[in-house]
Amino acid sequence: MTVIDPRLPQSAFDRVAAGALPRSLFDDLALGLLLSLGVLIVLTFSNYGIIWDEEVQRTYGLLLLDYYGSGLRDLSAFGYDNLYLYGGGFDMAAALLERVSPVGAYETRHLLGGMVGLLGMAGTWRLARLVGGERTGFLALLLLALLPAYYGHMFSNPKDIPFACGMVWCLHLSALILRELPRPRWGLVLGFGIVLGLTLGTRIGGVLAVFFLGAAVLGHLGRVAALRRGIAPAGRQAVTIALRLLPALPVAWLVMVLVWPWAHLDFLNPVRAFLKFSAFPWPNEVLYGGRWIPADELPATYLPTMLGLQLPELLLAGLVAAAWYGFRALVRPPLAVDGTRRLQVGLVALAAVFPVAYALASHPVLYNGFRHFLFVLPPLAIVAALGFDRLWAAVADNRSRLRARLLALPFTAAVVAQVWTMAALHPYEYVYYNRIAGGIAGAEWRYELDYWGAALREAALALDEYVANERGGRIGTAERVRVFVCGHPTSAMYFLPPQFRLVGEPEQADFLVSWTQAGCNFTMFGQVVAEVQRFGVTLAVVKDLRE
């Protein structure tokens, strides 16, 4: 008979109730998964193509280095397109690394992006472990690693993945601060300020981290007022907490302006950036439901619809379980749940739900699915993991091996199926659609797929091979092959030898390298000599235009 110590937190109780497994098993599994993912990143980062935005992002990083290298006199970075509205921490780090990296500039960016994404996974594990225990931590890490949108964006998205990483570590530090209220350690406060500054220096939307922590602190103060039956004790704690946390703000500001120097040119520049992004103009159309619709005319339900179509079924099932148990907890609050843990879970739930609810209410300009909301994926993975953990605990409490297997078998099958799907999509994981949408075959011509042109790399390599085979195995150094690229030229030309020359008009070209976004590949006639396909869907083509 297992003896349960009532002093153990809920997560430990659940862990013991799960059976005779060692306490460290799920930590070992999580560390093993992180190590495996790190190895996978190192082995595959060079497979990823150059997306539409990467050239300008790289240039922005180089210009920021010029700004610091000139003693703050070269201001060209702040007139370069609209990139000054974003922080440049990742871009500067990548620009510094490419000076010493043994691989190419873009490959260096992809490797750095993969490692930042892995750091975000580690933060998700630590936060989930803190609020739900070791098993929840491992489940959250697994669910996030199986999220194609997160994993696929890690290698090429220099803004949204670093922002998601910063947000989840802000949440982790916030959860630790909640545990030590009203006087959290200065180290925690300083750490929160540093991470908040890096997050704000990536996207000004990092102010949400302050809002989430503030909401949780208000919940703590409400609890103090209820337990001590008075506003005065809560008021005294509010003053103590404010004095304790306020030093984080100047620290965050100093770090932010270091990685986003435009912010220190004028004290109000971050406010201007925030207002700009609140109504960001994007005068293009989005493929949605089989129709091309102007981005500012998309329905308010666009974001939750795309989440429902692009999140894996396994994660959606975990969210349903979490919603059910959360509803039960609201109707019949458990007696033995620690108040601080409840605040921590509420913090994570708020971070997962509030941004989507706010987008529904405010109806901002959105496009490319939910790539600007990748920061909600780590807290969503944690919420789903909490749902699965609670479901597993309920099964274990019944001491029924059959019921445990009925849960474990479909979960394992779903994990295997998701791994296989992501492997089959590689390196275009971000084009994933779930079975509700009919997979990417069902989403073709209904929703955006390779909207960034990542498949142009594979198409360019296929063109190089085709022309070499046509010439008996190699292309002469004096030869010139004229190429027209429908997509971003760098996405293809970077991977072609110098004998291939970019031309500005298709009539001048020998070959067309084209993505299939908006049917661009159908605008020029020629023999298709190569196609980049996944699950029968063509993502990019090469056409011979010579005849």
N, C-alpha and C positions, 0 to 999 in steps of 0.2 A: 504494500500500500504506500502510495506517494504522499508524503507529508508536505503541505503547502504552508510556507511562512507568510502570514498575513501582512508582514511588513514589506514584502517584496512589492515593487511597482507592478502595475497591471501587465506590462510587457513581459516581465520576468515570470509572472503567474502563468501567462499564456505559454511561455516557452517551456516551463516545466510540465504543464498540462499536455503539451504536444507529445510527450513520450520520453523515452530513455536516451534521446540523442544528447551528445555532449554540448555544453553551453557554447563552446567556441566553434561549433560546426558551421553555422551560417556566416560567421565572420571569416572563417577559412574559405568558404565558398565565395564570398564576396571579394576577398583579396585575390583569390585565384582567377575570378572573372575579370577583375581589373587588370591583372597582369596579362591575361590572355588577350584582352582588348588592346593593351599597349603593344604587344607583339604584332597583333593583326594590323594596327595602324602603321607601324614601321614597315611591315611587309607590303602594304597595299596603297600607301599614300600617293605613290607615283602613278597610279592608275586613273586618278581623277583629272578631269578636264578643266580648262580655264573658263570660268563662267563670265557672263556679260559684264558684270561689275568689277571684275578683278583688276583690270588694267588701270582704271582710274583710282581704285583704292591703293594699289601699289604706288602709283605716282604721288598720291596724297601723302603716303608715309615718307617717301623720299623728300618731298617738299618740306615736311615738318622737320626732318633732320637738317635740311638746309637752313631752316629758321633758327634752330639752336646752334648750328655750326657757324652761322654768320653773326653770332652774338645778339640775336633777337632783332636783326635789321632786315633780313630777307622775308618780306611779307607775302610772297607769291602764293603760299599755301592757302591764304585767306581770301584769295580771289579765284581759286581753282574750282570751277563749277559750283556746286552747293555743298561740297564735302566739308567745308568749315563748320557746318551745322552739326557734324558728328565729331565725337572724340576720335583720336588717332592712336590710342595705346597699342592696339594690335598691329596696325599698319606700321608704326614706328619700330616695334619689336621685330616685325618681319623684315623691314628694311635694314635694320642692324644685322640680323642674322644672315641675310643673303650675302653680306660682305665676306662672311667667313664660311658659309655653307658649301659643302662639296657638291651639292646638287643645284639645279637651276633655281631662279628666283621664285617662280610660281610653285615649283615642287617644295621649296622651303616653306612657302606660305601654307601649303596643304598639310605639311607635317606639323607645323606649329598649330594650325587650326585643329587638327586631330588631337593633339595633346591638350589644348584648351578644352575641347569637348570632353576628353577623358577626365580632366580636372572637375568639370561640371558633374560628371557621373559620380566621382568620388564625393563631391559635396552632397549630392542626392542621397547616396548611401549613408553618409554620416548623419544627415538630418533625419532620414527615415529611421535609422537606428536609435536616434535620440528620442523620437516621439513614439516609436512603436516597438522597439526592441530589435534584437539581432535578426530574427526571421523577417520582419518587415523591412529592415535595411537591405537584406539580400534580394528580396522580392522587388523592391523599388529599383534597385540597380539593374536587375534583370529586365524589368519592364522597360526601363529607359533605354537600355542597350538594344532592345528589340523594336524601338521606335524608329522606323525608317526616316521620318522627317528629321529627327534629331541627328541620327547617325550620318545620314547623307549630307546634311548641311555642315557638319563639323569640318569638312575638308576644304570647303570653298566659300563659306559665308563668314566674312570678316567682321560682321557687326552683330548679327542676331545670336550666334552661338556664344561669343565672348560675353554678350549681355546676359544671356541665360545663365552662363556660368557665374557671373558676378551676382546675379539675383539670388541664386540658390545658396551661395555662400553667405550673402546678407541674411537670408532667412535662417540659416544654421546659427549664425552668431546671434540673431535676434532671439531664437529659441533658447540659447544658452543664457542670454541676458535675462529672459523671463524667469529662468530657474533661480537667478540670484537677486531678484528684486527684493527690497528697494535699493540695494547698494551693490550693483554688479562690479566685478573686478575692473580696475582701470585697463588691464590688458585686453579684456573683452571689448570695452568701449573704444579703445584705440584701434583694435582690429576691425571693429565694425566701421569706424571712420575711414580706415584705409581701403577696405573692400568697397564701401559705398562710393568713395572717390573714384576708384577704378571703374565702377559700374556707371557712374554718372559721366565719366570721361569716355565711355563707349556710346551711350545713348542717354539723353537727358531724362528719358522715362524712368531712370533709376530712382527718381523721387518716390516712386511707388514703394520702394523698400522702407522709406521713412514712414509712409502712410501705414504700411502693414504693421511695423513695430509700434507705431502710435496707437493703432486700433487695439493691439494686444495689451499694451500698457493700460489703456482705458478699461479693458476687460478685467485686468488685475485690480485696478482701483475700485471698480464696481464690486468685485468679490470682497475686497477689504471692507468696503462700506457695509456690505450685507452681513459679513461675519462679526464685525465689531459694532454693528447697529448704530452707525453714525457717519456723517459726512466729514467731521473734523479729522478722524484718523486717516481717512482717504486723502484729505487735503494735505495733511502733513507729509504723507508718503509721496504725493504728487510733486511737492516742492523738492523733496530729497531726490526723487528719480530724475526730475528735470535738471537739477544741478549736476547730477552724476552723468547724464547722457549728453548734455549740451557740448562738452569738449569734442565730441565726435564730429560735430558740424564743421568747425574750422579745419580739422584734420582732413575731412572729406573734401573740403574746398581746395586745400593746398594740393592734394593728390590729383584732383580733377583738373586743375589748371596746368599741372605738369604734363598730363597726357592729352589735354585739350587746350592748347595755348590760346586759341581764339577766345576762350572764356575769360582770360585775364586782360584782354585788350579793352574790354568794357564790362563793368560789373553786371550790366543788364543783358549781356549777350546770351547767357544760359536761358534767361526768361524769353528772349526773342526766339531762341531755338525751340523752346517748349511750345510757344504759341504757333510757330510755323508748323511743327509736326502735329499739332492738334487739328489742323485743317490742311494737311499736306496736299498740294496740287499734283495730280498725276494724270495728264490728259491723254490717256490711252484706254483701250478696250480690254476686257477680260472675258475669256471663254467660260461661260457659266450656264449649265443646263442645256448645252447645245446652241447657245446664242452668244454672239459677241456683244457685250454690254459695256458702256462707258463706266469706268471705275467709280465715278461719283454718282452713278445711278443704280449700283448694285443693291439688292434688298438688304434690309437690316439683318436678316437671317443668314447672310453669306458666311460669316465666320463660324457660327455653330454648325452650319451645314457642312462646311469643308472639314471641320474637326470630326464630325460624324462619319464622313466618307474616307478620311485619310488616317485616322487612328486605328491601330490593329484591333481586331475583335477581342483579343485577350485583354487589352487594356480597358476596352469598353465594358467588358464583363466585370472587371474589378471595380470600375466606377459605379456600376449598377449595385454591386454588393455593398460598396461603401455608402451609397445613398440610402440603401435599405437599413443598414445598421445605424447610420447617422440619424435617420428618421426615428427609429426605435429608441435611440438614446435621448432624443428630444422629448418623445412622448413619455418614456419611462426612464428617467435619468438613473444610471447605475449608482449604487450607494458607495462603492469602494474605489471609484475613479479619482485619482489625484487631481486637484484643481489646477496645478501648474501644467500637468500633462494635457488636460483638457484645453487650456489656453494655447499650448503649443500645437495641438492638432487643429484648433481653430485658426491659428496663424497660417498653417499650411493650406487649409481649406480655403481661406480668404484669398491667398495668393493664387490658387488654382481657379477660383470661380469669379472673383471680382473683375479682372481685366476683360473676360468674355462678356460678363453682364454689362460692364461699362460700354463696351463696343456696341452691344445691342441697343443700349439706351441713347448713346451719342451719335451712332451711325457715322463713323469717320470713313475717309476714303481708304479702301482696302484693295489688295490685289495679290496675285501669286499665292492663293490659298491662305494659310495662316503663318507664313514664314516670319512675319513681323511679331508674331505671338509665340515664338518658340520658347520664350521664357516661362510660359505656363506649363510646358511639358514636364519638367522635373517635379513640380508640386502635384500635377495630375498623376504622375507615376507613383508618388508617395501615397496619395489618397487611394488609388487603386490597390496598392500593396496593403494598406490598412484594411481594405475590404476583404482581400484574399486572406490576410492573416486572421481576421475575426471569423471568417467562414471556416478556416482550418481549425481554429480553436473550438468552434462550436461542434465540428465533427469529432475532434479528439475528445471533447468532454463526454460524448456519447460512448466512447470506448468501442467503437464499431470499426473493425478493420475493413469490412466491405464498404462502408460509407466513406472511409478515408481513401480507399482505392478509387471509388467512383469520382472523387474529387481530383486525386492525383493523376489519374490516367488521362482525362481530357486536358488537364493543365499541361502535362508533359507533351501530349500530342500537339497542342496549340503552339508550344514553344518550338518544337521541332519543325512544324510547318512554317512558322514565322522565320526561323533561321534559314530554311531552304528558300523561301521567297526572297529574302534579302540577298542571299548568295546569288540567286538567279538574276536579280536586278543589278547587282554590282557592275560598275561603280555609279549607278544611277538610282540609288536607294530613295532619293527624295521624290521620285516620280510615283511612289507607291500609292495605290488605292486599295481599300479593303474589299471584302466580298460583297458588302452592301452595295458598293458602286459597280460590282462586277469585275474587280481588279482593274489593271491599267487598260485591258482590252475593252472593258465596259465603259471606262472613262474616256477613251479615245473619241475625239470630236465632240465631247460633252464638257470636259474640263481640261485645264492646262496640265500638260505633262512636263516635257523638258523645256520649261520657260526660260532657262538660263543658257541653253546651248552647250551643256557639258558634253553631249555626245559628239560634238564636232571634232574632238580629239581623236576618237576612234575612227571617225570618217576620214580624217586627214591621214592617219596611219594606213588605212586601207587604200587611199589614193596613192600614197608613196609606194606601197607594195605593188599595186596594179601597174603603175607606170614603169617601175623597175622590171617587172616580169615581161612587160611589153617590149622592153629594150634588151632582153636577154639576161636580166639579173641585176643590172646596175644602170644608173643614170649618169651620163657623161657630165663632166664638170662644166663644159661649155654649153650644154643644152639649157633651154629655157622653157619651162612649162607654165603657162598662164592660167591662173586660178581666180575664179570669182567666188566670194564667200557670201552666202545668204545667212547672216548671223553676225556675231562680232568677229572681225577679221583675225584678231589675235588668238581666238579660241581654236582656229585651224592652223594659221600660218606659223605659230610658235613650234608646232610639231613637224613641220615640213623642212627638208633641206633647202639650201639657198638657191638651188636650180628652179624652185617653184616661186613664181612671182605673182604678187597680188595685182589684179587689175580692177578698175573702177566700174567697168561696164561689162555686162554678160556677153555682149557681142564680140568683145575682144578676147574672151576666155576660151581655153581648151577644155577646161573642166569646171564643173560646179560642185562646190561643197556646201550643203544646205541642211539646216535643221528643218523640222516639219512644223514648227510653230506657225500658226496662221496660214498653213498651206503654202509656205514659201517655196517648197520644193516643186510645186506644180506650175510655177510661173515661167519656167524655162524648159524647153523640150530638149531631150537628149537621151541616150541610152544609159540606163541605170547600171553602173558597174560595181557598186557596193552599197550595202544598207547596214545600218546599225539598228538592231531589233532586240526587243525584250518582250517575251510572252506574245510574240506575233505582231507587236506594235512597232512601227518604224519610227525611230527617233531622229535619224539623220540619214542622208543619202549622198552618194557621189554620182554625178552624171557626166558622161562624155559628150561634150558639145561640138566636137569637131565635125560631125556629119549632120 
